[in-house]
């Protein structure tokens, strides 16, 4: 199943009172932020978090998604400030699609929702760990994780 994008950001949406559709119900208007790395409003993310993020040249940060109770690594996605803000304020995971160049919320079309349980920034500020309660398959191919059946042959090491 292929994930479809979440609705495009709505001009004049707000930081507070965001509904599942991404449309606001209350709060102060915030300018549209539809491109990764674009100048984001000061109140999009907490200032300390925004300053801590080390984004790639496209303005994105890798987001590793892990099942909260089994520690199973489910997938890797990409977030810009707006996708991260949506994830932090909605309880659902939103990514930025590099290929489609738009936001998409996991599970909107497939029903395979990711409910946010916790979020952490790594020590370098260049990766996020999103711990979720995954409903159904995490991978667009229909497998539980994006790594199922895709192991590579390697020489393994061991501690002496």
N, C-alpha and C positions, 0 to 999 in steps of 0.2 A: 504494500500500500504506500502510496506516495503522499507525503504531507503537503498540505496546501497552506499558503500564507495566511497569517492573521490579517484582519482588516488593516489597510494602510492607516498610518497615523492621521488623525483628524485634526485639521487646523483649529486652534482654539481649545484643544483638549486641556485637561487640568492634571496637576500632579496628584491631588487628593480626590477621592470619590470616583475611582476608575472602576467601571463595570467590566464584566467578562468580555464585552465586545471592544473594549479599549476606548469607549466613549465616556466622557466625564458626566458626572451628575452634580458636582459642586467643586468649589475651589477657584484658584486664580488661573486664568488662561496661561498656557505655555506655548511658545511658538513651535511649529512643526519641526521635527528632527528626523528626517527620513533617510539620511545618508550616514554611513558610519564615519566617525571622525569629524563630523560637522560640529560647529560650535554649539554646544549644548547650553541650555539655560543653567544658571548657577544652582537652581534648586532641583535639577534633574536627579542628581545623586548627592549624598552627603559630601561636603567639600573634601574631607579627609580621604574618603574612598576614591573620589574622582582623581585626586592628586596621587594616590597610591597605585592606580592602574597604569601598567606599561602596555600600551596598545601596539599592535603591529602597524605597518605602513598604511594599512587600510582603516585603521582606527578600531581594530577588533582585538578581543581577548579570547583565548581558548577556554571553553567551559566543559570540564569533564563531568559527566553525569553518572552518579553511582546510586544503586539501590540502598536505601537507608538502613534496612535491617539485615541484609545479607552481605553488604559491601561489594556486591557484584558491580563491575564496571559495565555500564550499559552503552554509552556512546560518547562522542565528542561533538560539540557544536560550537558556534561562534557567537559572541555577543559584543555589541557596542554599548555605549552608556544607556541608550534608550531601551534596548533589550534587557539589560541588567536592571534598570529601574522598573520595567514592567514585571520582571520576574520577582523582584523584591517586594513589590506592592500588590501583587495579584494572587499569590499562592500557586501560580501555574508557571511553567517554564516557557519563556519566549526566546527565540534565537534570531539572529540575522543571517539570512541565506546569502552566501557569497555568490552563488550561481544566479539566483533570481533577483538579487539586490533588493530584498524586501524582508520585512519581519514575518515570522510565522510562529504560532503558538502550538507546541506539541500536543497533538491529539484532537485538534479542532475538526479535522475531517475523518481521521481514522478511529477516534474514540480511545486511542492509546495515550491517555493523559499522564502527564508527570506532575504530581502534587509535590510542591516544595516542602522539604522538612528542615533543611539547613543550607547555608551558603557560606563558603570560606574563600578567602583570597590566599594564594600561596605566598611564601616568603619573599619572592622576587616581584610580586605584583603582576606577573604576566600570565597567570592561569587562575581559573576559578574552579572550585569543587562544589557542585550542586548535588546535594543528597536529596533523593526524591522517593516517593512511593509510586512506582511505575504500575500503571494499569495496562495489561496486555503487552504486546511487543514494543520494544524501544526502537528497533531498526525498521526502516521503511521497506525492507525485504520481507518482513513478517517474522523475523527471528527475535528471540528474547533480547539479545544484545547485538550490537553491530560487529561483535568479534566472534560470535558463534560460528564454528566450522571454518574459521579463517586463520588457524594456527600456522605458523611458519616453522620449517625445520631449522633448528639452531644447535650449536654446540653449547651444552649447559655447563655452568661452573659450579663450584662448591667451596664452602669454607673449609679451611684446613683445621 
